Amino acid sequence: MSDTPPPLQTERRFLSTIEHLLQPLVRLLLDHGVSYPAQIELLKASYVHVADRYFKLQGKAQTDSRIHQSADWRASERCQTPA
């Protein structure tokens, strides 16, 4: 029997941790009057910036589809159970 938690449990734990980490940032944004739509735009811009900087394929233009496919691929890899 493996000590590794099931993939869904691991994913939930990861997302819960991220939510916990985001709370002080959201509070700071709200304290400075940054609206929810503005926060979403900041998140989108950050997402694209990180994808372009760290996950770009050499010699290929970065596209929304490629960013989305990369995120889906990484998520599916995390959810696969080890053999």
HTML snippet that shows the backbone in 3Dmol.js (N, CA, C, O; Angstrom):
<script src="https://3Dmol.org/build/3Dmol-min.js"></script>
<div id="view" style="width:600px;height:400px;position:relative"></div>
<script>
const pdb = `
ATOM      1  N   MET A   1       0.847  -1.181   0.000  1.00  0.00           N
ATOM      2  CA  MET A   1       0.000   0.000   0.000  1.00  0.00           C
ATOM      3  C   MET A   1       0.892   1.244   0.000  1.00  0.00           C
ATOM      4  O   MET A   1       1.913   1.292   0.687  1.00  0.00           O
ATOM      5  N   SER A   2       0.498   2.222  -0.762  1.00  0.00           N
ATOM      6  CA  SER A   2       1.281   3.447  -0.913  1.00  0.00           C
ATOM      7  C   SER A   2       0.855   4.492   0.113  1.00  0.00           C
ATOM      8  O   SER A   2      -0.315   4.573   0.487  1.00  0.00           O
ATOM      9  N   ASP A   3       1.835   5.298   0.564  1.00  0.00           N
ATOM     10  CA  ASP A   3       1.533   6.398   1.478  1.00  0.00           C
ATOM     11  C   ASP A   3       1.138   7.662   0.726  1.00  0.00           C
ATOM     12  O   ASP A   3       0.841   8.683   1.345  1.00  0.00           O
ATOM     13  N   THR A   4       1.132   7.604  -0.595  1.00  0.00           N
ATOM     14  CA  THR A   4       0.778   8.755  -1.413  1.00  0.00           C
ATOM     15  C   THR A   4      -0.730   8.951  -1.385  1.00  0.00           C
ATOM     16  O   THR A   4      -1.477   8.009  -1.648  1.00  0.00           O
ATOM     17  N   PRO A   5      -1.204  10.191  -1.064  1.00  0.00           N
ATOM     18  CA  PRO A   5      -2.651  10.419  -1.059  1.00  0.00           C
ATOM     19  C   PRO A   5      -3.210  10.345  -2.477  1.00  0.00           C
ATOM     20  O   PRO A   5      -2.480  10.567  -3.443  1.00  0.00           O
ATOM     21  N   PRO A   6      -4.502  10.033  -2.608  1.00  0.00           N
ATOM     22  CA  PRO A   6      -5.123   9.982  -3.929  1.00  0.00           C
ATOM     23  C   PRO A   6      -4.990  11.331  -4.643  1.00  0.00           C
ATOM     24  O   PRO A   6      -4.948  12.373  -3.989  1.00  0.00           O
ATOM     25  N   PRO A   7      -4.921  11.320  -5.985  1.00  0.00           N
ATOM     26  CA  PRO A   7      -4.725  12.563  -6.732  1.00  0.00           C
ATOM     27  C   PRO A   7      -5.761  13.636  -6.430  1.00  0.00           C
ATOM     28  O   PRO A   7      -5.405  14.809  -6.312  1.00  0.00           O
ATOM     29  N   LEU A   8      -7.032  13.270  -6.301  1.00  0.00           N
ATOM     30  CA  LEU A   8      -8.065  14.262  -6.030  1.00  0.00           C
ATOM     31  C   LEU A   8      -7.837  14.913  -4.672  1.00  0.00           C
ATOM     32  O   LEU A   8      -8.009  16.124  -4.532  1.00  0.00           O
ATOM     33  N   GLN A   9      -7.457  14.135  -3.679  1.00  0.00           N
ATOM     34  CA  GLN A   9      -7.175  14.670  -2.348  1.00  0.00           C
ATOM     35  C   GLN A   9      -5.978  15.618  -2.404  1.00  0.00           C
ATOM     36  O   GLN A   9      -5.993  16.675  -1.774  1.00  0.00           O
ATOM     37  N   THR A  10      -4.958  15.245  -3.146  1.00  0.00           N
ATOM     38  CA  THR A  10      -3.778  16.091  -3.299  1.00  0.00           C
ATOM     39  C   THR A  10      -4.150  17.400  -3.976  1.00  0.00           C
ATOM     40  O   THR A  10      -3.701  18.465  -3.552  1.00  0.00           O
ATOM     41  N   GLU A  11      -4.964  17.333  -5.023  1.00  0.00           N
ATOM     42  CA  GLU A  11      -5.407  18.532  -5.745  1.00  0.00           C
ATOM     43  C   GLU A  11      -6.209  19.450  -4.827  1.00  0.00           C
ATOM     44  O   GLU A  11      -6.007  20.664  -4.830  1.00  0.00           O
ATOM     45  N   ARG A  12      -7.110  18.878  -4.047  1.00  0.00           N
ATOM     46  CA  ARG A  12      -7.913  19.687  -3.115  1.00  0.00           C
ATOM     47  C   ARG A  12      -7.022  20.358  -2.072  1.00  0.00           C
ATOM     48  O   ARG A  12      -7.217  21.529  -1.745  1.00  0.00           O
ATOM     49  N   ARG A  13      -6.059  19.625  -1.559  1.00  0.00           N
ATOM     50  CA  ARG A  13      -5.144  20.177  -0.563  1.00  0.00           C
ATOM     51  C   ARG A  13      -4.336  21.326  -1.172  1.00  0.00           C
ATOM     52  O   ARG A  13      -4.150  22.368  -0.544  1.00  0.00           O
ATOM     53  N   PHE A  14      -3.865  21.122  -2.390  1.00  0.00           N
ATOM     54  CA  PHE A  14      -3.104  22.156  -3.094  1.00  0.00           C
ATOM     55  C   PHE A  14      -3.949  23.417  -3.281  1.00  0.00           C
ATOM     56  O   PHE A  14      -3.492  24.521  -2.983  1.00  0.00           O
ATOM     57  N   LEU A  15      -5.178  23.255  -3.774  1.00  0.00           N
ATOM     58  CA  LEU A  15      -6.039  24.418  -4.004  1.00  0.00           C
ATOM     59  C   LEU A  15      -6.409  25.110  -2.699  1.00  0.00           C
ATOM     60  O   LEU A  15      -6.517  26.335  -2.656  1.00  0.00           O
ATOM     61  N   SER A  16      -6.600  24.347  -1.651  1.00  0.00           N
ATOM     62  CA  SER A  16      -6.882  24.933  -0.341  1.00  0.00           C
ATOM     63  C   SER A  16      -5.702  25.769   0.143  1.00  0.00           C
ATOM     64  O   SER A  16      -5.888  26.850   0.703  1.00  0.00           O
ATOM     65  N   THR A  17      -4.501  25.272  -0.071  1.00  0.00           N
ATOM     66  CA  THR A  17      -3.293  26.012   0.306  1.00  0.00           C
ATOM     67  C   THR A  17      -3.177  27.299  -0.496  1.00  0.00           C
ATOM     68  O   THR A  17      -2.847  28.349   0.057  1.00  0.00           O
ATOM     69  N   ILE A  18      -3.445  27.225  -1.792  1.00  0.00           N
ATOM     70  CA  ILE A  18      -3.390  28.417  -2.640  1.00  0.00           C
ATOM     71  C   ILE A  18      -4.422  29.441  -2.176  1.00  0.00           C
ATOM     72  O   ILE A  18      -4.121  30.632  -2.097  1.00  0.00           O
ATOM     73  N   GLU A  19      -5.631  28.988  -1.872  1.00  0.00           N
ATOM     74  CA  GLU A  19      -6.666  29.905  -1.381  1.00  0.00           C
ATOM     75  C   GLU A  19      -6.194  30.607  -0.107  1.00  0.00           C
ATOM     76  O   GLU A  19      -6.383  31.813   0.052  1.00  0.00           O
ATOM     77  N   HIS A  20      -5.588  29.854   0.784  1.00  0.00           N
ATOM     78  CA  HIS A  20      -5.071  30.422   2.031  1.00  0.00           C
ATOM     79  C   HIS A  20      -3.991  31.475   1.747  1.00  0.00           C
ATOM     80  O   HIS A  20      -3.961  32.524   2.390  1.00  0.00           O
ATOM     81  N   LEU A  21      -3.113  31.194   0.788  1.00  0.00           N
ATOM     82  CA  LEU A  21      -2.046  32.133   0.439  1.00  0.00           C
ATOM     83  C   LEU A  21      -2.580  33.392  -0.243  1.00  0.00           C
ATOM     84  O   LEU A  21      -1.998  34.468  -0.102  1.00  0.00           O
ATOM     85  N   LEU A  22      -3.677  33.265  -0.976  1.00  0.00           N
ATOM     86  CA  LEU A  22      -4.242  34.412  -1.691  1.00  0.00           C
ATOM     87  C   LEU A  22      -4.975  35.393  -0.774  1.00  0.00           C
ATOM     88  O   LEU A  22      -5.085  36.575  -1.099  1.00  0.00           O
ATOM     89  N   GLN A  23      -5.468  34.923   0.350  1.00  0.00           N
ATOM     90  CA  GLN A  23      -6.296  35.765   1.210  1.00  0.00           C
ATOM     91  C   GLN A  23      -5.615  37.063   1.640  1.00  0.00           C
ATOM     92  O   GLN A  23      -6.252  38.112   1.557  1.00  0.00           O
ATOM     93  N   PRO A  24      -4.355  37.056   2.098  1.00  0.00           N
ATOM     94  CA  PRO A  24      -3.724  38.338   2.456  1.00  0.00           C
ATOM     95  C   PRO A  24      -3.564  39.268   1.249  1.00  0.00           C
ATOM     96  O   PRO A  24      -3.682  40.486   1.382  1.00  0.00           O
ATOM     97  N   LEU A  25      -3.301  38.702   0.096  1.00  0.00           N
ATOM     98  CA  LEU A  25      -3.165  39.509  -1.115  1.00  0.00           C
ATOM     99  C   LEU A  25      -4.506  40.151  -1.480  1.00  0.00           C
ATOM    100  O   LEU A  25      -4.555  41.337  -1.806  1.00  0.00           O
ATOM    101  N   VAL A  26      -5.578  39.382  -1.428  1.00  0.00           N
ATOM    102  CA  VAL A  26      -6.909  39.916  -1.722  1.00  0.00           C
ATOM    103  C   VAL A  26      -7.270  41.001  -0.716  1.00  0.00           C
ATOM    104  O   VAL A  26      -7.833  42.031  -1.086  1.00  0.00           O
ATOM    105  N   ARG A  27      -6.952  40.777   0.539  1.00  0.00           N
ATOM    106  CA  ARG A  27      -7.236  41.800   1.551  1.00  0.00           C
ATOM    107  C   ARG A  27      -6.484  43.090   1.238  1.00  0.00           C
ATOM    108  O   ARG A  27      -7.051  44.178   1.335  1.00  0.00           O
ATOM    109  N   LEU A  28      -5.219  42.977   0.865  1.00  0.00           N
ATOM    110  CA  LEU A  28      -4.417  44.140   0.502  1.00  0.00           C
ATOM    111  C   LEU A  28      -5.036  44.868  -0.695  1.00  0.00           C
ATOM    112  O   LEU A  28      -5.131  46.096  -0.700  1.00  0.00           O
ATOM    113  N   LEU A  29      -5.450  44.110  -1.699  1.00  0.00           N
ATOM    114  CA  LEU A  29      -6.080  44.719  -2.873  1.00  0.00           C
ATOM    115  C   LEU A  29      -7.371  45.431  -2.494  1.00  0.00           C
ATOM    116  O   LEU A  29      -7.619  46.547  -2.951  1.00  0.00           O
ATOM    117  N   LEU A  30      -8.197  44.798  -1.663  1.00  0.00           N
ATOM    118  CA  LEU A  30      -9.444  45.426  -1.226  1.00  0.00           C
ATOM    119  C   LEU A  30      -9.179  46.671  -0.386  1.00  0.00           C
ATOM    120  O   LEU A  30      -9.871  47.679  -0.531  1.00  0.00           O
ATOM    121  N   ASP A  31      -8.178  46.604   0.491  1.00  0.00           N
ATOM    122  CA  ASP A  31      -7.816  47.770   1.309  1.00  0.00           C
ATOM    123  C   ASP A  31      -7.424  48.965   0.448  1.00  0.00           C
ATOM    124  O   ASP A  31      -7.585  50.115   0.855  1.00  0.00           O
ATOM    125  N   HIS A  32      -6.908  48.679  -0.748  1.00  0.00           N
ATOM    126  CA  HIS A  32      -6.491  49.752  -1.654  1.00  0.00           C
ATOM    127  C   HIS A  32      -7.542  50.051  -2.722  1.00  0.00           C
ATOM    128  O   HIS A  32      -7.262  50.739  -3.703  1.00  0.00           O
ATOM    129  N   GLY A  33      -8.745  49.533  -2.525  1.00  0.00           N
ATOM    130  CA  GLY A  33      -9.857  49.861  -3.405  1.00  0.00           C
ATOM    131  C   GLY A  33      -9.822  49.204  -4.770  1.00  0.00           C
ATOM    132  O   GLY A  33     -10.470  49.681  -5.703  1.00  0.00           O
ATOM    133  N   VAL A  34      -9.077  48.118  -4.903  1.00  0.00           N
ATOM    134  CA  VAL A  34      -9.011  47.426  -6.191  1.00  0.00           C
ATOM    135  C   VAL A  34     -10.246  46.527  -6.307  1.00  0.00           C
ATOM    136  O   VAL A  34     -10.451  45.629  -5.490  1.00  0.00           O
ATOM    137  N   SER A  35     -11.058  46.780  -7.325  1.00  0.00           N
ATOM    138  CA  SER A  35     -12.313  46.047  -7.501  1.00  0.00           C
ATOM    139  C   SER A  35     -12.063  44.602  -7.933  1.00  0.00           C
ATOM    140  O   SER A  35     -10.964  44.247  -8.359  1.00  0.00           O
ATOM    141  N   TYR A  36     -13.107  43.779  -7.813  1.00  0.00           N
ATOM    142  CA  TYR A  36     -13.020  42.383  -8.248  1.00  0.00           C
ATOM    143  C   TYR A  36     -12.668  42.286  -9.732  1.00  0.00           C
ATOM    144  O   TYR A  36     -11.765  41.528 -10.088  1.00  0.00           O
ATOM    145  N   PRO A  37     -13.356  43.035 -10.619  1.00  0.00           N
ATOM    146  CA  PRO A  37     -12.971  42.961 -12.038  1.00  0.00           C
ATOM    147  C   PRO A  37     -11.508  43.358 -12.275  1.00  0.00           C
ATOM    148  O   PRO A  37     -10.836  42.762 -13.116  1.00  0.00           O
ATOM    149  N   ALA A  38     -11.017  44.351 -11.547  1.00  0.00           N
ATOM    150  CA  ALA A  38      -9.613  44.756 -11.696  1.00  0.00           C
ATOM    151  C   ALA A  38      -8.685  43.650 -11.190  1.00  0.00           C
ATOM    152  O   ALA A  38      -7.619  43.425 -11.764  1.00  0.00           O
ATOM    153  N   GLN A  39      -9.086  42.957 -10.115  1.00  0.00           N
ATOM    154  CA  GLN A  39      -8.274  41.849  -9.601  1.00  0.00           C
ATOM    155  C   GLN A  39      -8.210  40.714 -10.620  1.00  0.00           C
ATOM    156  O   GLN A  39      -7.158  40.103 -10.808  1.00  0.00           O
ATOM    157  N   ILE A  40      -9.332  40.435 -11.276  1.00  0.00           N
ATOM    158  CA  ILE A  40      -9.367  39.386 -12.297  1.00  0.00           C
ATOM    159  C   ILE A  40      -8.438  39.750 -13.449  1.00  0.00           C
ATOM    160  O   ILE A  40      -7.713  38.895 -13.957  1.00  0.00           O
ATOM    161  N   GLU A  41      -8.457  41.016 -13.863  1.00  0.00           N
ATOM    162  CA  GLU A  41      -7.569  41.456 -14.944  1.00  0.00           C
ATOM    163  C   GLU A  41      -6.102  41.324 -14.532  1.00  0.00           C
ATOM    164  O   GLU A  41      -5.264  40.934 -15.345  1.00  0.00           O
ATOM    165  N   LEU A  42      -5.787  41.648 -13.275  1.00  0.00           N
ATOM    166  CA  LEU A  42      -4.418  41.474 -12.774  1.00  0.00           C
ATOM    167  C   LEU A  42      -4.009  40.000 -12.804  1.00  0.00           C
ATOM    168  O   LEU A  42      -2.897  39.664 -13.213  1.00  0.00           O
ATOM    169  N   LEU A  43      -4.912  39.135 -12.370  1.00  0.00           N
ATOM    170  CA  LEU A  43      -4.627  37.699 -12.368  1.00  0.00           C
ATOM    171  C   LEU A  43      -4.402  37.185 -13.790  1.00  0.00           C
ATOM    172  O   LEU A  43      -3.470  36.421 -14.040  1.00  0.00           O
ATOM    173  N   LYS A  44      -5.265  37.610 -14.721  1.00  0.00           N
ATOM    174  CA  LYS A  44      -5.101  37.194 -16.119  1.00  0.00           C
ATOM    175  C   LYS A  44      -3.755  37.651 -16.671  1.00  0.00           C
ATOM    176  O   LYS A  44      -3.043  36.877 -17.310  1.00  0.00           O
ATOM    177  N   ALA A  45      -3.414  38.913 -16.420  1.00  0.00           N
ATOM    178  CA  ALA A  45      -2.146  39.444 -16.925  1.00  0.00           C
ATOM    179  C   ALA A  45      -0.968  38.681 -16.323  1.00  0.00           C
ATOM    180  O   ALA A  45      -0.002  38.378 -17.024  1.00  0.00           O
ATOM    181  N   SER A  46      -1.043  38.372 -15.040  1.00  0.00           N
ATOM    182  CA  SER A  46       0.026  37.616 -14.382  1.00  0.00           C
ATOM    183  C   SER A  46       0.123  36.206 -14.944  1.00  0.00           C
ATOM    184  O   SER A  46       1.220  35.695 -15.167  1.00  0.00           O
ATOM    185  N   TYR A  47      -1.014  35.584 -15.171  1.00  0.00           N
ATOM    186  CA  TYR A  47      -1.065  34.231 -15.726  1.00  0.00           C
ATOM    187  C   TYR A  47      -0.375  34.188 -17.088  1.00  0.00           C
ATOM    188  O   TYR A  47       0.449  33.314 -17.354  1.00  0.00           O
ATOM    189  N   VAL A  48      -0.728  35.149 -17.943  1.00  0.00           N
ATOM    190  CA  VAL A  48      -0.141  35.205 -19.284  1.00  0.00           C
ATOM    191  C   VAL A  48       1.352  35.503 -19.202  1.00  0.00           C
ATOM    192  O   VAL A  48       2.146  34.906 -19.928  1.00  0.00           O
ATOM    193  N   HIS A  49       1.736  36.425 -18.318  1.00  0.00           N
ATOM    194  CA  HIS A  49       3.150  36.777 -18.168  1.00  0.00           C
ATOM    195  C   HIS A  49       3.975  35.550 -17.750  1.00  0.00           C
ATOM    196  O   HIS A  49       5.023  35.276 -18.334  1.00  0.00           O
ATOM    197  N   VAL A  50       3.506  34.831 -16.759  1.00  0.00           N
ATOM    198  CA  VAL A  50       4.231  33.648 -16.273  1.00  0.00           C
ATOM    199  C   VAL A  50       4.275  32.569 -17.355  1.00  0.00           C
ATOM    200  O   VAL A  50       5.320  31.960 -17.585  1.00  0.00           O
ATOM    201  N   ALA A  51       3.155  32.336 -18.011  1.00  0.00           N
ATOM    202  CA  ALA A  51       3.130  31.323 -19.077  1.00  0.00           C
ATOM    203  C   ALA A  51       4.093  31.692 -20.195  1.00  0.00           C
ATOM    204  O   ALA A  51       4.804  30.834 -20.718  1.00  0.00           O
ATOM    205  N   ASP A  52       4.117  32.964 -20.558  1.00  0.00           N
ATOM    206  CA  ASP A  52       5.003  33.409 -21.631  1.00  0.00           C
ATOM    207  C   ASP A  52       6.466  33.318 -21.219  1.00  0.00           C
ATOM    208  O   ASP A  52       7.324  32.960 -22.026  1.00  0.00           O
ATOM    209  N   ARG A  53       6.742  33.636 -19.984  1.00  0.00           N
ATOM    210  CA  ARG A  53       8.132  33.653 -19.520  1.00  0.00           C
ATOM    211  C   ARG A  53       8.688  32.254 -19.247  1.00  0.00           C
ATOM    212  O   ARG A  53       9.829  31.956 -19.601  1.00  0.00           O
ATOM    213  N   TYR A  54       7.885  31.405 -18.621  1.00  0.00           N
ATOM    214  CA  TYR A  54       8.411  30.129 -18.139  1.00  0.00           C
ATOM    215  C   TYR A  54       7.970  28.896 -18.932  1.00  0.00           C
ATOM    216  O   TYR A  54       8.587  27.837 -18.809  1.00  0.00           O
ATOM    217  N   PHE A  55       6.933  29.013 -19.730  1.00  0.00           N
ATOM    218  CA  PHE A  55       6.397  27.832 -20.406  1.00  0.00           C
ATOM    219  C   PHE A  55       6.323  27.998 -21.920  1.00  0.00           C
ATOM    220  O   PHE A  55       5.590  27.273 -22.592  1.00  0.00           O
ATOM    221  N   LYS A  56       7.066  28.933 -22.443  1.00  0.00           N
ATOM    222  CA  LYS A  56       7.055  29.199 -23.880  1.00  0.00           C
ATOM    223  C   LYS A  56       7.840  28.111 -24.606  1.00  0.00           C
ATOM    224  O   LYS A  56       8.899  27.681 -24.148  1.00  0.00           O
ATOM    225  N   LEU A  57       7.309  27.675 -25.738  1.00  0.00           N
ATOM    226  CA  LEU A  57       8.005  26.704 -26.574  1.00  0.00           C
ATOM    227  C   LEU A  57       8.910  27.462 -27.531  1.00  0.00           C
ATOM    228  O   LEU A  57       8.476  28.390 -28.213  1.00  0.00           O
ATOM    229  N   GLN A  58      10.151  27.064 -27.571  1.00  0.00           N
ATOM    230  CA  GLN A  58      11.126  27.751 -28.414  1.00  0.00           C
ATOM    231  C   GLN A  58      10.700  27.696 -29.880  1.00  0.00           C
ATOM    232  O   GLN A  58      10.351  26.640 -30.407  1.00  0.00           O
ATOM    233  N   GLY A  59      10.738  28.858 -30.519  1.00  0.00           N
ATOM    234  CA  GLY A  59      10.415  28.940 -31.936  1.00  0.00           C
ATOM    235  C   GLY A  59       8.933  28.960 -32.248  1.00  0.00           C
ATOM    236  O   GLY A  59       8.553  28.940 -33.419  1.00  0.00           O
ATOM    237  N   LYS A  60       8.083  28.999 -31.226  1.00  0.00           N
ATOM    238  CA  LYS A  60       6.633  29.026 -31.450  1.00  0.00           C
ATOM    239  C   LYS A  60       6.038  30.218 -30.724  1.00  0.00           C
ATOM    240  O   LYS A  60       6.425  30.545 -29.602  1.00  0.00           O
ATOM    241  N   ALA A  61       5.087  30.860 -31.389  1.00  0.00           N
ATOM    242  CA  ALA A  61       4.398  31.998 -30.778  1.00  0.00           C
ATOM    243  C   ALA A  61       3.510  31.496 -29.642  1.00  0.00           C
ATOM    244  O   ALA A  61       2.899  30.432 -29.739  1.00  0.00           O
ATOM    245  N   GLN A  62       3.450  32.275 -28.568  1.00  0.00           N
ATOM    246  CA  GLN A  62       2.592  31.918 -27.446  1.00  0.00           C
ATOM    247  C   GLN A  62       1.159  32.315 -27.789  1.00  0.00           C
ATOM    248  O   GLN A  62       0.917  33.438 -28.233  1.00  0.00           O
ATOM    249  N   THR A  63       0.224  31.418 -27.588  1.00  0.00           N
ATOM    250  CA  THR A  63      -1.184  31.696 -27.857  1.00  0.00           C
ATOM    251  C   THR A  63      -2.007  31.313 -26.638  1.00  0.00           C
ATOM    252  O   THR A  63      -1.546  30.572 -25.770  1.00  0.00           O
ATOM    253  N   ASP A  64      -3.242  31.833 -26.583  1.00  0.00           N
ATOM    254  CA  ASP A  64      -4.148  31.460 -25.496  1.00  0.00           C
ATOM    255  C   ASP A  64      -4.358  29.948 -25.472  1.00  0.00           C
ATOM    256  O   ASP A  64      -4.368  29.334 -24.405  1.00  0.00           O
ATOM    257  N   SER A  65      -4.525  29.355 -26.645  1.00  0.00           N
ATOM    258  CA  SER A  65      -4.750  27.908 -26.726  1.00  0.00           C
ATOM    259  C   SER A  65      -3.559  27.130 -26.197  1.00  0.00           C
ATOM    260  O   SER A  65      -3.727  26.145 -25.477  1.00  0.00           O
ATOM    261  N   ARG A  66      -2.356  27.568 -26.548  1.00  0.00           N
ATOM    262  CA  ARG A  66      -1.153  26.870 -26.096  1.00  0.00           C
ATOM    263  C   ARG A  66      -1.018  26.980 -24.571  1.00  0.00           C
ATOM    264  O   ARG A  66      -0.657  26.007 -23.909  1.00  0.00           O
ATOM    265  N   ILE A  67      -1.307  28.159 -24.018  1.00  0.00           N
ATOM    266  CA  ILE A  67      -1.247  28.340 -22.562  1.00  0.00           C
ATOM    267  C   ILE A  67      -2.255  27.409 -21.893  1.00  0.00           C
ATOM    268  O   ILE A  67      -1.932  26.746 -20.908  1.00  0.00           O
ATOM    269  N   HIS A  68      -3.467  27.361 -22.424  1.00  0.00           N
ATOM    270  CA  HIS A  68      -4.525  26.521 -21.855  1.00  0.00           C
ATOM    271  C   HIS A  68      -4.143  25.044 -21.948  1.00  0.00           C
ATOM    272  O   HIS A  68      -4.318  24.296 -20.986  1.00  0.00           O
ATOM    273  N   GLN A  69      -3.626  24.622 -23.099  1.00  0.00           N
ATOM    274  CA  GLN A  69      -3.222  23.226 -23.273  1.00  0.00           C
ATOM    275  C   GLN A  69      -2.087  22.858 -22.328  1.00  0.00           C
ATOM    276  O   GLN A  69      -2.059  21.754 -21.785  1.00  0.00           O
ATOM    277  N   SER A  70      -1.154  23.782 -22.132  1.00  0.00           N
ATOM    278  CA  SER A  70      -0.036  23.527 -21.223  1.00  0.00           C
ATOM    279  C   SER A  70      -0.541  23.332 -19.800  1.00  0.00           C
ATOM    280  O   SER A  70      -0.092  22.430 -19.093  1.00  0.00           O
ATOM    281  N   ALA A  71      -1.478  24.182 -19.380  1.00  0.00           N
ATOM    282  CA  ALA A  71      -2.041  24.064 -18.031  1.00  0.00           C
ATOM    283  C   ALA A  71      -2.800  22.750 -17.883  1.00  0.00           C
ATOM    284  O   ALA A  71      -2.683  22.078 -16.858  1.00  0.00           O
ATOM    285  N   ASP A  72      -3.583  22.378 -18.905  1.00  0.00           N
ATOM    286  CA  ASP A  72      -4.324  21.113 -18.863  1.00  0.00           C
ATOM    287  C   ASP A  72      -3.375  19.924 -18.789  1.00  0.00           C
ATOM    288  O   ASP A  72      -3.613  18.982 -18.032  1.00  0.00           O
ATOM    289  N   TRP A  73      -2.297  19.965 -19.575  1.00  0.00           N
ATOM    290  CA  TRP A  73      -1.330  18.873 -19.595  1.00  0.00           C
ATOM    291  C   TRP A  73      -0.670  18.722 -18.224  1.00  0.00           C
ATOM    292  O   TRP A  73      -0.537  17.607 -17.720  1.00  0.00           O
ATOM    293  N   ARG A  74      -0.261  19.834 -17.624  1.00  0.00           N
ATOM    294  CA  ARG A  74       0.386  19.770 -16.316  1.00  0.00           C
ATOM    295  C   ARG A  74      -0.581  19.242 -15.260  1.00  0.00           C
ATOM    296  O   ARG A  74      -0.187  18.456 -14.399  1.00  0.00           O
ATOM    297  N   ALA A  75      -1.836  19.665 -15.318  1.00  0.00           N
ATOM    298  CA  ALA A  75      -2.831  19.186 -14.358  1.00  0.00           C
ATOM    299  C   ALA A  75      -3.063  17.688 -14.532  1.00  0.00           C
ATOM    300  O   ALA A  75      -3.175  16.966 -13.541  1.00  0.00           O
ATOM    301  N   SER A  76      -3.135  17.211 -15.767  1.00  0.00           N
ATOM    302  CA  SER A  76      -3.371  15.778 -15.980  1.00  0.00           C
ATOM    303  C   SER A  76      -2.176  14.956 -15.520  1.00  0.00           C
ATOM    304  O   SER A  76      -2.349  13.839 -15.034  1.00  0.00           O
ATOM    305  N   GLU A  77      -0.968  15.489 -15.664  1.00  0.00           N
ATOM    306  CA  GLU A  77       0.222  14.781 -15.171  1.00  0.00           C
ATOM    307  C   GLU A  77       0.191  14.651 -13.651  1.00  0.00           C
ATOM    308  O   GLU A  77       0.565  13.610 -13.112  1.00  0.00           O
ATOM    309  N   ARG A  78      -0.253  15.707 -12.951  1.00  0.00           N
ATOM    310  CA  ARG A  78      -0.313  15.671 -11.489  1.00  0.00           C
ATOM    311  C   ARG A  78      -1.324  14.646 -11.011  1.00  0.00           C
ATOM    312  O   ARG A  78      -1.142  14.038  -9.957  1.00  0.00           O
ATOM    313  N   CYS A  79      -2.396  14.449 -11.783  1.00  0.00           N
ATOM    314  CA  CYS A  79      -3.475  13.564 -11.346  1.00  0.00           C
ATOM    315  C   CYS A  79      -3.227  12.099 -11.657  1.00  0.00           C
ATOM    316  O   CYS A  79      -3.963  11.239 -11.172  1.00  0.00           O
ATOM    317  N   GLN A  80      -2.216  11.792 -12.447  1.00  0.00           N
ATOM    318  CA  GLN A  80      -1.938  10.394 -12.765  1.00  0.00           C
ATOM    319  C   GLN A  80      -1.345   9.701 -11.550  1.00  0.00           C
ATOM    320  O   GLN A  80      -0.469  10.235 -10.870  1.00  0.00           O
ATOM    321  N   THR A  81      -1.836   8.516 -11.299  1.00  0.00           N
ATOM    322  CA  THR A  81      -1.311   7.757 -10.167  1.00  0.00           C
ATOM    323  C   THR A  81      -0.009   7.090 -10.566  1.00  0.00           C
ATOM    324  O   THR A  81       0.116   6.609 -11.692  1.00  0.00           O
ATOM    325  N   PRO A  82       0.970   7.052  -9.659  1.00  0.00           N
ATOM    326  CA  PRO A  82       2.233   6.387  -9.979  1.00  0.00           C
ATOM    327  C   PRO A  82       2.037   4.890 -10.145  1.00  0.00           C
ATOM    328  O   PRO A  82       1.185   4.287  -9.493  1.00  0.00           O
ATOM    329  N   ALA A  83       2.829   4.301 -11.020  1.00  0.00           N
ATOM    330  CA  ALA A  83       2.710   2.857 -11.286  1.00  0.00           C
ATOM    331  C   ALA A  83       3.345   2.042 -10.187  1.00  0.00           C
ATOM    332  O   ALA A  83       3.337   0.812 -10.248  1.00  0.00           O
TER     333      ALA A  83
END
`;
const viewer = $3Dmol.createViewer("view");
viewer.addModel(pdb, "pdb");
viewer.setStyle({}, {cartoon: {color: "spectrum"}});
viewer.zoomTo();
viewer.render();
</script>
